[in-house]
Amino acid sequence: MADAIVRPFHDYLGIEVIDPAKGMIRLPWRRELSNSRGQPHGGAVSAVLDMAMSVAGREALGDGSGVSTIQFSVHFLAPGEGDLMTQARCLRVGKTVVTIEGSVTDTQGTLVAQGLGSWRVIRRRG
């Protein structure tokens, strides 16, 4: 169990990692993550996008290192409906910074949001 990664916020949101190498994760729709119209709240959209991009960054490093968000921007393109799916890919993997882009779609395939950002590389100790 020493190698298990504890991700309390992932668990709280109900995130399901589908394909880490492609930054594919799923956020099941829940009322608690919705806005007043019953659609996924922008904060939930941003959170799942940040997580997907972080997953892609860690996978790209491939040596057990981690990443920590430096900054990222989100462009909201349409309201989402139902579950959210993400995809993310690294544009550049440097020694100290990883640049990543990602997108969020809903259950109808609508492009809900796109993001671009930078993540600090946190090298594994030992």
N, CA, C and O atoms as a Tinker XYZ file with bonds, in Angstrom:
   504  protein
     1  N      0.817000   -1.198000    0.000000    73     2
     2  CA     0.000000    0.000000    0.000000    64     1     3
     3  C      0.859000    1.259000    0.000000    63     2     4     5
     4  O      0.343000    2.364000   -0.170000    81     3
     5  N      2.166000    1.096000    0.190000    73     3     6
     6  CA     3.055000    2.250000    0.225000    64     5     7
     7  C      3.068000    2.999000   -1.104000    63     6     8     9
     8  O      3.287000    4.211000   -1.117000    81     7
     9  N      2.840000    2.311000   -2.218000    73     7    10
    10  CA     2.855000    2.948000   -3.530000    64     9    11
    11  C      1.501000    3.553000   -3.916000    63    10    12    13
    12  O      1.401000    4.243000   -4.931000    81    11
    13  N      0.475000    3.306000   -3.126000    73    11    14
    14  CA    -0.851000    3.834000   -3.444000    64    13    15
    15  C     -0.839000    5.357000   -3.330000    63    14    16    17
    16  O     -0.272000    5.912000   -2.389000    81    15
    17  N     -1.460000    6.016000   -4.282000    73    15    18
    18  CA    -1.547000    7.470000   -4.268000    64    17    19
    19  C     -2.865000    7.861000   -3.614000    63    18    20    21
    20  O     -3.932000    7.405000   -4.023000    81    19
    21  N     -2.779000    8.700000   -2.605000    73    19    22
    22  CA    -3.968000    9.184000   -1.909000    64    21    23
    23  C     -4.408000   10.464000   -2.601000    63    22    24    25
    24  O     -3.636000   11.418000   -2.696000    81    23
    25  N     -5.632000   10.490000   -3.081000    73    23    26
    26  CA    -6.181000   11.644000   -3.794000    64    25    27
    27  C     -7.555000   11.991000   -3.234000    63    26    28    29
    28  O     -8.578000   11.691000   -3.850000    81    27
    29  N     -7.575000   12.624000   -2.062000    73    27    30
    30  CA    -8.861000   12.907000   -1.418000    64    29    31
    31  C     -9.810000   13.749000   -2.270000    63    30    32    33
    32  O    -11.008000   13.468000   -2.299000    81    31
    33  N     -9.302000   14.781000   -2.969000    73    31    34
    34  CA   -10.189000   15.629000   -3.764000    64    33    35
    35  C    -10.758000   14.859000   -4.949000    63    34    36    37
    36  O    -11.933000   15.016000   -5.281000    81    35
    37  N     -9.936000   14.026000   -5.592000    73    35    38
    38  CA   -10.426000   13.156000   -6.669000    64    37    39
    39  C    -11.596000   12.311000   -6.155000    63    38    40    41
    40  O    -12.652000   12.225000   -6.782000    81    39
    41  N    -11.367000   11.690000   -4.987000    73    39    42
    42  CA   -12.394000   10.825000   -4.406000    64    41    43
    43  C    -13.657000   11.603000   -4.075000    63    42    44    45
    44  O    -14.766000   11.130000   -4.322000    81    43
    45  N    -13.492000   12.788000   -3.519000    73    43    46
    46  CA   -14.641000   13.615000   -3.156000    64    45    47
    47  C    -15.489000   13.951000   -4.387000    63    46    48    49
    48  O    -16.718000   13.901000   -4.338000    81    47
    49  N    -14.816000   14.295000   -5.487000    73    47    50
    50  CA   -15.537000   14.639000   -6.708000    64    49    51
    51  C    -16.085000   13.414000   -7.433000    63    50    52    53
    52  O    -17.016000   13.528000   -8.231000    81    51
    53  N    -15.514000   12.250000   -7.160000    73    51    54
    54  CA   -15.945000   11.024000   -7.844000    64    53    55
    55  C    -15.240000   10.801000   -9.164000    63    54    56    57
    56  O    -15.768000   10.120000  -10.043000    81    55
    57  N    -14.052000   11.365000   -9.317000    73    55    58
    58  CA   -13.269000   11.261000  -10.555000    64    57    59
    59  C    -12.935000    9.802000  -10.860000    63    58    60    61
    60  O    -12.567000    9.037000   -9.968000    81    59
    61  N    -13.068000    9.434000  -12.127000    73    59    62
    62  CA   -12.668000    8.110000  -12.598000    64    61    63
    63  C    -11.575000    8.291000  -13.645000    63    62    64    65
    64  O    -11.811000    8.915000  -14.680000    81    63
    65  N    -10.387000    7.757000  -13.392000    73    63    66
    66  CA    -9.296000    7.839000  -14.360000    64    65    67
    67  C     -9.508000    6.743000  -15.394000    63    66    68    69
    68  O     -9.562000    5.561000  -15.054000    81    67
    69  N     -9.627000    7.141000  -16.671000    73    67    70
    70  CA    -9.883000    6.205000  -17.766000    64    69    71
    71  C     -8.581000    5.809000  -18.457000    63    70    72    73
    72  O     -8.289000    4.621000  -18.590000    81    71
    73  N     -7.801000    6.788000  -18.896000    73    71    74
    74  CA    -6.532000    6.554000  -19.595000    64    73    75
    75  C     -5.564000    7.670000  -19.212000    63    74    76    77
    76  O     -5.593000    8.746000  -19.810000    81    75
    77  N     -4.708000    7.427000  -18.222000    73    75    78
    78  CA    -3.817000    8.476000  -17.733000    64    77    79
    79  C     -2.910000    9.068000  -18.813000    63    78    80    81
    80  O     -2.672000   10.276000  -18.815000    81    79
    81  N     -2.410000    8.259000  -19.712000    73    79    82
    82  CA    -1.488000    8.746000  -20.745000    64    81    83
    83  C     -2.139000    9.793000  -21.641000    63    82    84    85
    84  O     -1.452000   10.660000  -22.180000    81    83
    85  N     -3.448000    9.720000  -21.802000    73    83    86
    86  CA    -4.174000   10.678000  -22.636000    64    85    87
    87  C     -4.917000   11.719000  -21.802000    63    86    88    89
    88  O     -5.697000   12.511000  -22.332000    81    87
    89  N     -4.668000   11.707000  -20.491000    73    87    90
    90  CA    -5.368000   12.651000  -19.622000    64    89    91
    91  C     -6.872000   12.461000  -19.676000    63    90    92    93
    92  O     -7.632000   13.418000  -19.529000    81    91
    93  N     -7.298000   11.229000  -19.887000    73    91    94
    94  CA    -8.739000   10.950000  -19.978000    64    93    95
    95  C     -9.274000   10.568000  -18.607000    63    94    96    97
    96  O     -8.936000    9.524000  -18.050000    81    95
    97  N    -10.118000   11.447000  -18.082000    73    95    98
    98  CA   -10.817000   11.151000  -16.842000    64    97    99
    99  C    -12.289000   11.515000  -17.012000    63    98   100   101
   100  O    -12.658000   12.292000  -17.892000    81    99
   101  N    -13.105000   10.944000  -16.160000    73    99   102
   102  CA   -14.551000   11.153000  -16.218000    64   101   103
   103  C    -15.008000   11.719000  -14.886000    63   102   104   105
   104  O    -14.603000   11.248000  -13.822000    81   103
   105  N    -15.850000   12.727000  -14.959000    73   103   106
   106  CA   -16.497000   13.273000  -13.770000    64   105   107
   107  C    -17.993000   13.000000  -13.905000    63   106   108   109
   108  O    -18.680000   13.674000  -14.672000    81   107
   109  N    -18.500000   12.014000  -13.164000    73   107   110
   110  CA   -19.935000   11.734000  -13.218000    64   109   111
   111  C    -20.747000   12.915000  -12.693000    63   110   112   113
   112  O    -20.372000   13.554000  -11.711000    81   111
   113  N    -21.858000   13.192000  -13.359000    73   111   114
   114  CA   -22.738000   14.276000  -12.929000    64   113   115
   115  C    -23.313000   13.930000  -11.565000    63   114   116   117
   116  O    -23.750000   12.806000  -11.320000    81   115
   117  N    -23.303000   14.922000  -10.684000    73   115   118
   118  CA   -23.958000   14.836000   -9.381000    64   117   119
   119  C    -24.570000   16.182000   -9.088000    63   118   120   121
   120  O    -24.000000   17.216000   -9.436000    81   119
   121  N    -25.699000   16.181000   -8.467000    73   119   122
   122  CA   -26.387000   17.424000   -8.119000    64   121   123
   123  C    -25.485000   18.381000   -7.356000    63   122   124   125
   124  O    -25.546000   19.593000   -7.563000    81   123
   125  N    -24.648000   17.843000   -6.474000    73   123   126
   126  CA   -23.782000   18.676000   -5.634000    64   125   127
   127  C    -22.739000   19.443000   -6.442000    63   126   128   129
   128  O    -22.175000   20.418000   -5.945000    81   127
   129  N    -22.474000   19.026000   -7.668000    73   127   130
   130  CA   -21.474000   19.672000   -8.523000    64   129   131
   131  C    -22.129000   20.536000   -9.595000    63   130   132   133
   132  O    -21.472000   20.948000  -10.552000    81   131
   133  N    -23.409000   20.808000   -9.437000    73   131   134
   134  CA   -24.178000   21.529000  -10.451000    64   133   135
   135  C    -24.400000   22.989000  -10.082000    63   134   136   137
   136  O    -24.288000   23.392000   -8.924000    81   135
   137  N    -24.719000   23.759000  -11.109000    73   135   138
   138  CA   -25.128000   25.148000  -10.891000    64   137   139
   139  C    -26.651000   25.184000  -10.707000    63   138   140   141
   140  O    -27.288000   24.135000  -10.613000    81   139
   141  N    -27.224000   26.368000  -10.656000    73   139   142
   142  CA   -28.662000   26.498000  -10.414000    64   141   143
   143  C    -29.514000   25.956000  -11.561000    63   142   144   145
   144  O    -30.711000   25.734000  -11.378000    81   143
   145  N    -28.925000   25.739000  -12.738000    73   143   146
   146  CA   -29.646000   25.170000  -13.890000    64   145   147
   147  C    -29.501000   23.652000  -13.978000    63   146   148   149
   148  O    -30.053000   23.024000  -14.882000    81   147
   149  N    -28.753000   23.058000  -13.032000    73   147   150
   150  CA   -28.557000   21.611000  -13.040000    64   149   151
   151  C    -27.435000   21.152000  -13.953000    63   150   152   153
   152  O    -27.270000   19.953000  -14.181000    81   151
   153  N    -26.667000   22.088000  -14.474000    73   151   154
   154  CA   -25.529000   21.758000  -15.335000    64   153   155
   155  C    -24.261000   21.762000  -14.497000    63   154   156   157
   156  O    -24.226000   22.392000  -13.440000    81   155
   157  N    -23.206000   21.062000  -14.952000    73   155   158
   158  CA   -21.957000   21.074000  -14.192000    64   157   159
   159  C    -21.478000   22.510000  -13.953000    63   158   160   161
   160  O    -21.396000   23.305000  -14.889000    81   159
   161  N    -21.169000   22.828000  -12.716000    73   159   162
   162  CA   -20.717000   24.160000  -12.327000    64   161   163
   163  C    -19.348000   24.435000  -12.958000    63   162   164   165
   164  O    -18.552000   23.514000  -13.141000    81   163
   165  N    -19.080000   25.690000  -13.286000    73   163   166
   166  CA   -17.794000   26.067000  -13.864000    64   165   167
   167  C    -16.615000   25.677000  -12.984000    63   166   168   169
   168  O    -15.542000   25.345000  -13.488000    81   167
   169  N    -16.811000   25.717000  -11.676000    73   167   170
   170  CA   -15.756000   25.295000  -10.759000    64   169   171
   171  C    -15.455000   23.815000  -10.891000    63   170   172   173
   172  O    -14.295000   23.409000  -10.813000    81   171
   173  N    -16.490000   22.999000  -11.092000    73   171   174
   174  CA   -16.290000   21.560000  -11.296000    64   173   175
   175  C    -15.618000   21.302000  -12.638000    63   174   176   177
   176  O    -14.762000   20.424000  -12.749000    81   175
   177  N    -16.004000   22.067000  -13.656000    73   175   178
   178  CA   -15.383000   21.936000  -14.981000    64   177   179
   179  C    -13.894000   22.272000  -14.874000    63   178   180   181
   180  O    -13.051000   21.546000  -15.401000    81   179
   181  N    -13.578000   23.365000  -14.196000    73   179   182
   182  CA   -12.180000   23.771000  -14.021000    64   181   183
   183  C    -11.397000   22.725000  -13.237000    63   182   184   185
   184  O    -10.266000   22.394000  -13.594000    81   183
   185  N    -11.993000   22.210000  -12.179000    73   183   186
   186  CA   -11.309000   21.219000  -11.341000    64   185   187
   187  C    -10.990000   19.949000  -12.116000    63   186   188   189
   188  O     -9.878000   19.428000  -12.028000    81   187
   189  N    -11.958000   19.451000  -12.874000    73   187   190
   190  CA   -11.714000   18.211000  -13.617000    64   189   191
   191  C    -10.683000   18.444000  -14.723000    63   190   192   193
   192  O     -9.897000   17.549000  -15.032000    81   191
   193  N    -10.681000   19.620000  -15.312000    73   191   194
   194  CA    -9.691000   19.940000  -16.341000    64   193   195
   195  C     -8.289000   20.024000  -15.728000    63   194   196   197
   196  O     -7.337000   19.479000  -16.288000    81   195
   197  N     -8.156000   20.692000  -14.596000    73   195   198
   198  CA    -6.871000   20.778000  -13.892000    64   197   199
   199  C     -6.362000   19.382000  -13.550000    63   198   200   201
   200  O     -5.182000   19.087000  -13.737000    81   199
   201  N     -7.234000   18.536000  -13.056000    73   199   202
   202  CA    -6.835000   17.183000  -12.683000    64   201   203
   203  C     -6.390000   16.365000  -13.893000    63   202   204   205
   204  O     -5.392000   15.646000  -13.833000    81   203
   205  N     -7.134000   16.478000  -14.987000    73   203   206
   206  CA    -6.787000   15.730000  -16.197000    64   205   207
   207  C     -5.434000   16.165000  -16.741000    63   206   208   209
   208  O     -4.624000   15.337000  -17.157000    81   207
   209  N     -5.203000   17.457000  -16.733000    73   207   210
   210  CA    -3.942000   17.974000  -17.238000    64   209   211
   211  C     -2.791000   17.559000  -16.323000    63   210   212   213
   212  O     -1.696000   17.266000  -16.803000    81   211
   213  N     -3.023000   17.533000  -15.031000    73   211   214
   214  CA    -2.006000   17.072000  -14.082000    64   213   215
   215  C     -1.691000   15.595000  -14.291000    63   214   216   217
   216  O     -0.528000   15.193000  -14.261000    81   215
   217  N     -2.722000   14.794000  -14.501000    73   215   218
   218  CA    -2.528000   13.365000  -14.761000    64   217   219
   219  C     -1.664000   13.172000  -16.011000    63   218   220   221
   220  O     -0.735000   12.364000  -16.009000    81   219
   221  N     -1.970000   13.906000  -17.061000    73   219   222
   222  CA    -1.192000   13.807000  -18.301000    64   221   223
   223  C      0.258000   14.225000  -18.072000    63   222   224   225
   224  O      1.174000   13.610000  -18.618000    81   223
   225  N      0.471000   15.259000  -17.273000    73   223   226
   226  CA     1.821000   15.714000  -16.966000    64   225   227
   227  C      2.624000   14.671000  -16.218000    63   226   228   229
   228  O      3.779000   14.413000  -16.557000    81   227
   229  N      2.020000   14.065000  -15.196000    73   227   230
   230  CA     2.720000   13.011000  -14.445000    64   229   231
   231  C      3.049000   11.831000  -15.338000    63   230   232   233
   232  O      4.143000   11.273000  -15.260000    81   231
   233  N      2.115000   11.454000  -16.176000    73   231   234
   234  CA     2.346000   10.326000  -17.089000    64   233   235
   235  C      3.476000   10.613000  -18.064000    63   234   236   237
   236  O      4.279000    9.729000  -18.364000    81   235
   237  N      3.542000   11.848000  -18.562000    73   235   238
   238  CA     4.583000   12.213000  -19.520000    64   237   239
   239  C      5.966000   12.159000  -18.896000    63   238   240   241
   240  O      6.940000   11.835000  -19.576000    81   239
   241  N      6.066000   12.473000  -17.610000    73   239   242
   242  CA     7.360000   12.423000  -16.932000    64   241   243
   243  C      7.834000   10.980000  -16.788000    63   242   244   245
   244  O      9.019000   10.686000  -16.948000    81   243
   245  N      6.897000   10.087000  -16.486000    73   243   246
   246  CA     7.166000    8.667000  -16.489000    64   245   247
   247  C      8.152000    8.133000  -15.471000    63   246   248   249
   248  O      8.509000    6.957000  -15.538000    81   247
   249  N      8.606000    8.945000  -14.532000    73   247   250
   250  CA     9.598000    8.471000  -13.570000    64   249   251
   251  C      9.094000    8.542000  -12.126000    63   250   252   253
   252  O      9.885000    8.487000  -11.184000    81   251
   253  N      7.793000    8.662000  -11.962000    73   251   254
   254  CA     7.229000    8.757000  -10.625000    64   253   255
   255  C      7.209000   10.164000  -10.066000    63   254   256   257
   256  O      6.771000   10.375000   -8.935000    81   255
   257  N      7.680000   11.139000  -10.848000    73   255   258
   258  CA     7.654000   12.535000  -10.407000    64   257   259
   259  C      6.226000   13.060000  -10.441000    63   258   260   261
   260  O      5.352000   12.493000  -11.097000    81   259
   261  N      6.012000   14.134000   -9.734000    73   259   262
   262  CA     4.700000   14.762000   -9.704000    64   261   263
   263  C      4.716000   16.108000  -10.393000    63   262   264   265
   264  O      5.750000   16.564000  -10.881000    81   263
   265  N      3.565000   16.730000  -10.426000    73   263   266
   266  CA     3.441000   18.075000  -10.980000    64   265   267
   267  C      2.529000   18.889000  -10.068000    63   266   268   269
   268  O      1.683000   18.347000   -9.358000    81   267
   269  N      2.724000   20.189000  -10.107000    73   267   270
   270  CA     1.897000   21.107000   -9.341000    64   269   271
   271  C      1.544000   22.291000  -10.243000    63   270   272   273
   272  O      2.419000   22.871000  -10.886000    81   271
   273  N      0.290000   22.637000  -10.285000    73   271   274
   274  CA    -0.168000   23.696000  -11.175000    64   273   275
   275  C      0.510000   25.027000  -10.854000    63   274   276   277
   276  O      0.480000   25.497000   -9.717000    81   275
   277  N      1.122000   25.625000  -11.879000    73   275   278
   278  CA     1.665000   26.982000  -11.757000    64   277   279
   279  C      0.563000   27.963000  -12.145000    63   278   280   281
   280  O      0.229000   28.882000  -11.397000    81   279
   281  N      0.012000   27.742000  -13.330000    73   279   282
   282  CA    -1.102000   28.559000  -13.813000    64   281   283
   283  C     -1.784000   27.814000  -14.945000    63   282   284   285
   284  O     -1.153000   27.048000  -15.674000    81   283
   285  N     -3.082000   28.048000  -15.082000    73   283   286
   286  CA    -3.762000   27.563000  -16.277000    64   285   287
   287  C     -4.986000   28.409000  -16.533000    63   286   288   289
   288  O     -5.604000   28.945000  -15.613000    81   287
   289  N     -5.322000   28.516000  -17.809000    73   287   290
   290  CA    -6.497000   29.284000  -18.200000    64   289   291
   291  C     -7.546000   28.332000  -18.737000    63   290   292   293
   292  O     -7.236000   27.316000  -19.360000    81   291
   293  N     -8.787000   28.684000  -18.482000    73   291   294
   294  CA    -9.918000   27.886000  -18.956000    64   293   295
   295  C    -10.799000   28.773000  -19.817000    63   294   296   297
   296  O    -11.157000   29.885000  -19.428000    81   295
   297  N    -11.136000   28.273000  -20.969000    73   295   298
   298  CA   -12.094000   28.961000  -21.843000    64   297   299
   299  C    -13.360000   28.115000  -21.858000    63   298   300   301
   300  O    -13.370000   26.991000  -22.359000    81   299
   301  N    -14.417000   28.671000  -21.304000    73   299   302
   302  CA   -15.706000   27.985000  -21.273000    64   301   303
   303  C    -16.398000   28.242000  -22.604000    63   302   304   305
   304  O    -16.596000   29.393000  -22.993000    81   303
   305  N    -16.767000   27.167000  -23.304000    73   303   306
   306  CA   -17.306000   27.292000  -24.651000    64   305   307
   307  C    -18.799000   27.008000  -24.745000    63   306   308   309
   308  O    -19.478000   27.539000  -25.624000    81   307
   309  N    -19.308000   26.183000  -23.856000    73   307   310
   310  CA   -20.737000   25.833000  -23.875000    64   309   311
   311  C    -21.110000   25.245000  -22.520000    63   310   312   313
   312  O    -20.255000   24.687000  -21.832000    81   311
   313  N    -22.381000   25.364000  -22.127000    73   311   314
   314  CA   -22.797000   24.687000  -20.895000    64   313   315
   315  C    -22.745000   23.177000  -21.105000    63   314   316   317
   316  O    -23.059000   22.681000  -22.188000    81   315
   317  N    -22.353000   22.461000  -20.077000    73   315   318
   318  CA   -22.312000   21.006000  -20.161000    64   317   319
   319  C    -23.613000   20.381000  -19.723000    63   318   320   321
   320  O    -24.422000   21.002000  -19.034000    81   319
   321  N    -23.800000   19.151000  -20.131000    73   319   322
   322  CA   -24.968000   18.360000  -19.728000    64   321   323
   323  C    -24.485000   16.984000  -19.304000    63   322   324   325
   324  O    -23.830000   16.291000  -20.083000    81   323
   325  N    -24.799000   16.581000  -18.087000    73   323   326
   326  CA   -24.449000   15.235000  -17.648000    64   325   327
   327  C    -22.974000   15.091000  -17.287000    63   326   328   329
   328  O    -22.321000   16.035000  -16.843000    81   327
   329  N    -22.477000   13.870000  -17.495000    73   327   330
   330  CA   -21.085000   13.557000  -17.151000    64   329   331
   331  C    -20.118000   14.356000  -18.013000    63   330   332   333
   332  O    -20.438000   14.750000  -19.134000    81   331
   333  N    -18.933000   14.584000  -17.468000    73   331   334
   334  CA   -17.886000   15.274000  -18.204000    64   333   335
   335  C    -16.732000   14.321000  -18.473000    63   334   336   337
   336  O    -16.370000   13.516000  -17.614000    81   335
   337  N    -16.155000   14.412000  -19.664000    73   335   338
   338  CA   -14.978000   13.620000  -20.051000    64   337   339
   339  C    -13.875000   14.592000  -20.448000    63   338   340   341
   340  O    -14.140000   15.651000  -21.017000    81   339
   341  N    -12.646000   14.225000  -20.144000    73   339   342
   342  CA   -11.522000   15.088000  -20.483000    64   341   343
   343  C    -10.523000   14.368000  -21.373000    63   342   344   345
   344  O    -10.506000   13.140000  -21.459000    81   343
   345  N     -9.704000   15.152000  -22.022000    73   343   346
   346  CA    -8.510000   14.683000  -22.711000    64   345   347
   347  C     -7.461000   15.750000  -22.494000    63   346   348   349
   348  O     -7.776000   16.939000  -22.467000    81   347
   349  N     -6.201000   15.330000  -22.337000    73   347   350
   350  CA    -5.121000   16.292000  -22.156000    64   349   351
   351  C     -3.851000   15.731000  -22.768000    63   350   352   353
   352  O     -3.655000   14.518000  -22.839000    81   351
   353  N     -2.988000   16.646000  -23.210000    73   351   354
   354  CA    -1.703000   16.216000  -23.755000    64   353   355
   355  C     -0.651000   17.272000  -23.467000    63   354   356   357
   356  O     -0.930000   18.470000  -23.402000    81   355
   357  N      0.551000   16.788000  -23.300000    73   355   358
   358  CA     1.676000   17.674000  -23.027000    64   357   359
   359  C      2.183000   18.263000  -24.336000    63   358   360   361
   360  O      2.411000   17.545000  -25.310000    81   359
   361  N      2.352000   19.555000  -24.343000    73   359   362
   362  CA     2.921000   20.243000  -25.496000    64   361   363
   363  C      4.434000   20.326000  -25.373000    63   362   364   365
   364  O      5.154000   20.306000  -26.371000    81   363
   365  N      4.909000   20.421000  -24.126000    73   363   366
   366  CA     6.349000   20.479000  -23.881000    64   365   367
   367  C      6.623000   19.939000  -22.488000    63   366   368   369
   368  O      5.969000   20.317000  -21.516000    81   367
   369  N      7.606000   19.045000  -22.411000    73   367   370
   370  CA     8.030000   18.502000  -21.121000    64   369   371
   371  C      9.467000   18.946000  -20.889000    63   370   372   373
   372  O     10.394000   18.440000  -21.522000    81   371
   373  N      9.645000   19.892000  -19.981000    73   371   374
   374  CA    10.975000   20.394000  -19.652000    64   373   375
   375  C     11.471000   19.792000  -18.354000    63   374   376   377
   376  O     10.804000   18.945000  -17.761000    81   375
   377  N     12.636000   20.226000  -17.913000    73   375   378
   378  CA    13.215000   19.721000  -16.667000    64   377   379
   379  C     12.462000   20.222000  -15.445000    63   378   380   381
   380  O     12.374000   19.525000  -14.434000    81   379
   381  N     11.914000   21.438000  -15.540000    73   379   382
   382  CA    11.241000   22.015000  -14.371000    64   381   383
   383  C      9.781000   22.398000  -14.614000    63   382   384   385
   384  O      9.026000   22.595000  -13.663000    81   383
   385  N      9.380000   22.504000  -15.884000    73   383   386
   386  CA     8.016000   22.926000  -16.217000    64   385   387
   387  C      7.465000   22.065000  -17.349000    63   386   388   389
   388  O      8.169000   21.748000  -18.308000    81   387
   389  N      6.204000   21.698000  -17.222000    73   387   390
   390  CA     5.481000   20.968000  -18.258000    64   389   391
   391  C      4.345000   21.862000  -18.744000    63   390   392   393
   392  O      3.603000   22.417000  -17.933000    81   391
   393  N      4.203000   22.004000  -20.053000    73   391   394
   394  CA     3.115000   22.788000  -20.648000    64   393   395
   395  C      2.092000   21.808000  -21.217000    63   394   396   397
   396  O      2.433000   20.897000  -21.971000    81   395
   397  N      0.828000   22.014000  -20.839000    73   395   398
   398  CA    -0.215000   21.034000  -21.146000    64   397   399
   399  C     -1.461000   21.737000  -21.671000    63   398   400   401
   400  O     -1.804000   22.833000  -21.227000    81   399
   401  N     -2.134000   21.089000  -22.626000    73   399   402
   402  CA    -3.443000   21.562000  -23.078000    64   401   403
   403  C     -4.468000   20.469000  -22.803000    63   402   404   405
   404  O     -4.132000   19.286000  -22.756000    81   403
   405  N     -5.713000   20.875000  -22.623000    73   403   406
   406  CA    -6.755000   19.898000  -22.345000    64   405   407
   407  C     -8.119000   20.392000  -22.784000    63   406   408   409
   408  O     -8.314000   21.569000  -23.084000    81   407
   409  N     -9.054000   19.459000  -22.812000    73   407   410
   410  CA   -10.428000   19.802000  -23.184000    64   409   411
   411  C    -11.411000   18.979000  -22.365000    63   410   412   413
   412  O    -11.084000   17.915000  -21.840000    81   411
   413  N    -12.625000   19.509000  -22.274000    73   411   414
   414  CA   -13.718000   18.854000  -21.558000    64   413   415
   415  C    -14.904000   18.763000  -22.498000    63   414   416   417
   416  O    -15.290000   19.756000  -23.115000    81   415
   417  N    -15.481000   17.579000  -22.611000    73   415   418
   418  CA   -16.715000   17.385000  -23.376000    64   417   419
   419  C    -17.766000   16.789000  -22.439000    63   418   420   421
   420  O    -17.440000   16.240000  -21.387000    81   419
   421  N    -19.029000   16.908000  -22.842000    73   419   422
   422  CA   -20.099000   16.334000  -22.030000    64   421   423
   423  C    -20.619000   15.053000  -22.670000    63   422   424   425
   424  O    -20.057000   14.574000  -23.655000    81   423
   425  N    -21.691000   14.501000  -22.110000    73   423   426
   426  CA   -22.216000   13.219000  -22.593000    64   425   427
   427  C    -22.754000   13.290000  -24.017000    63   426   428   429
   428  O    -22.859000   12.261000  -24.684000    81   427
   429  N    -23.098000   14.490000  -24.496000    73   427   430
   430  CA   -23.565000   14.645000  -25.872000    64   429   431
   431  C    -22.414000   14.899000  -26.845000    63   430   432   433
   432  O    -22.637000   15.025000  -28.049000    81   431
   433  N    -21.179000   14.974000  -26.329000    73   431   434
   434  CA   -20.024000   15.248000  -27.171000    64   433   435
   435  C    -19.768000   16.729000  -27.405000    63   434   436   437
   436  O    -18.910000   17.090000  -28.210000    81   435
   437  N    -20.502000   17.588000  -26.711000    73   435   438
   438  CA   -20.310000   19.036000  -26.836000    64   437   439
   439  C    -19.008000   19.443000  -26.178000    63   438   440   441
   440  O    -18.726000   19.033000  -25.053000    81   439
   441  N    -18.204000   20.252000  -26.871000    73   439   442
   442  CA   -16.978000   20.794000  -26.299000    64   441   443
   443  C    -17.370000   21.874000  -25.292000    63   442   444   445
   444  O    -17.864000   22.937000  -25.669000    81   443
   445  N    -17.149000   21.596000  -24.030000    73   443   446
   446  CA   -17.569000   22.465000  -22.934000    64   445   447
   447  C    -16.487000   23.494000  -22.592000    63   446   448   449
   448  O    -16.791000   24.664000  -22.358000    81   447
   449  N    -15.231000   23.058000  -22.563000    73   447   450
   450  CA   -14.139000   23.955000  -22.168000    64   449   451
   451  C    -12.811000   23.466000  -22.718000    63   450   452   453
   452  O    -12.625000   22.280000  -22.990000    81   451
   453  N    -11.891000   24.414000  -22.875000    73   451   454
   454  CA   -10.514000   24.102000  -23.245000    64   453   455
   455  C     -9.595000   24.826000  -22.282000    63   454   456   457
   456  O     -9.924000   25.897000  -21.771000    81   455
   457  N     -8.433000   24.226000  -22.042000    73   455   458
   458  CA    -7.486000   24.833000  -21.127000    64   457   459
   459  C     -6.057000   24.719000  -21.630000    63   458   460   461
   460  O     -5.728000   23.863000  -22.452000    81   459
   461  N     -5.225000   25.604000  -21.115000    73   459   462
   462  CA    -3.802000   25.617000  -21.423000    64   461   463
   463  C     -3.086000   26.099000  -20.176000    63   462   464   465
   464  O     -3.528000   27.051000  -19.534000    81   463
   465  N     -1.980000   25.447000  -19.827000    73   463   466
   466  CA    -1.286000   25.889000  -18.636000    64   465   467
   467  C      0.092000   25.298000  -18.466000    63   466   468   469
   468  O      0.596000   24.558000  -19.310000    81   467
   469  N      0.689000   25.660000  -17.325000    73   467   470
   470  CA     2.034000   25.231000  -16.966000    64   469   471
   471  C      2.002000   24.560000  -15.601000    63   470   472   473
   472  O      1.313000   25.008000  -14.684000    81   471
   473  N      2.766000   23.471000  -15.486000    73   471   474
   474  CA     2.849000   22.724000  -14.235000    64   473   475
   475  C      4.309000   22.588000  -13.842000    63   474   476   477
   476  O      5.162000   22.288000  -14.678000    81   475
   477  N      4.593000   22.811000  -12.566000    73   475   478
   478  CA     5.946000   22.654000  -12.036000    64   477   479
   479  C      6.227000   21.168000  -11.842000    63   478   480   481
   480  O      5.376000   20.433000  -11.342000    81   479
   481  N      7.410000   20.730000  -12.233000    73   479   482
   482  CA     7.823000   19.344000  -12.045000    64   481   483
   483  C      8.322000   19.184000  -10.606000    63   482   484   485
   484  O      9.152000   19.962000  -10.135000    81   483
   485  N      7.811000   18.182000   -9.929000    73   483   486
   486  CA     8.241000   17.863000   -8.577000    64   485   487
   487  C      8.912000   16.496000   -8.649000    63   486   488   489
   488  O      8.255000   15.458000   -8.732000    81   487
   489  N     10.234000   16.530000   -8.613000    73   487   490
   490  CA    11.019000   15.306000   -8.772000    64   489   491
   491  C     10.851000   14.381000   -7.573000    63   490   492   493
   492  O     10.802000   14.804000   -6.418000    81   491
   493  N     10.767000   13.118000   -7.902000    73   491   494
   494  CA    10.650000   12.070000   -6.881000    64   493   495
   495  C     11.954000   11.988000   -6.096000    63   494   496   497
   496  O     13.042000   11.988000   -6.671000    81   495
   497  N     11.831000   11.921000   -4.812000    73   495   498
   498  CA    13.030000   11.820000   -3.962000    64   497   499
   499  C     13.411000   10.359000   -3.795000    63   498   500   501
   500  O     12.570000    9.462000   -3.746000    81   499
   501  N     14.707000   10.168000   -3.712000    73   499   502
   502  CA    15.169000    8.809000   -3.420000    64   501   503
   503  C     15.798000    8.148000   -4.524000    63   502   504
   504  O     16.226000    7.001000   -4.394000    81   503
